[in-house]
Amino acid sequence: MDTMRDDQKEAIPALGFYPHVDISTGTTLIAMEYNGGVVVGTDSRTSAGSFITSRATNKITPITDTMVVCRSGSAADTQCIADIAKYHIEVYTMLENEPLTIYRASQIFRQFLYNYRDSLSASVLVAGWDAKEGGQLYALPIGGFVTRQRSTASGSGSTFVQGFLDSQWRPNLTLNECKAIVKQAVGLAVFRDGSSGGVVRLATIDANGTSMELYRPDKPGFPVVKPPSAHLSFPPHVEQTPV
């Protein structure tokens, strides 16, 4: 059988053979609807395995004045999908002489994520506001399945905060309440997830457009997590100073 063990595969540039190497990536995307629009929040760390390739990535990509997409997965794949979908959305807007609804825009993303599901590592959250449905949030995991959500989390940090989001969301949230929940959720994920970190970026999308905010760890406003103090780990006969 013509097979090779993984540790024996080497690139052969003359034949155009480059063995595929899986690289783990991580991120935290949080989004939540409120009474009037949507708030999204992300961390800013881009990683390749244990190597942090960027600590100040902007994972919130504007599509229109009242629509953004939050990207997770391969940075190259998600940037490509966002650019292509944005182009199609702009073309449809010009042809029809009216803005596309957020639902239709999410279906354009779905089409590309589904058609190239075997080639891409891309998951997105489409958030925006339109005159027909108001604030809307659509989650598109790898493969292109679309669901509308009240609140959702995506990326490696999502497993740490999904329960927190479920417990905090309620109907008719105000803007300030929603921003506080999303910011705290990103902070909780960053605290526990080694693949998430950096600054916290928030975007608010409503009828007036999109506004962006940034919170740095060295400035006021950054979410603070205070875990319970640990028990002393050495045997009782060893003198220790509580931390």
Disulfide bonds with the S-S distance in Angstrom:
none
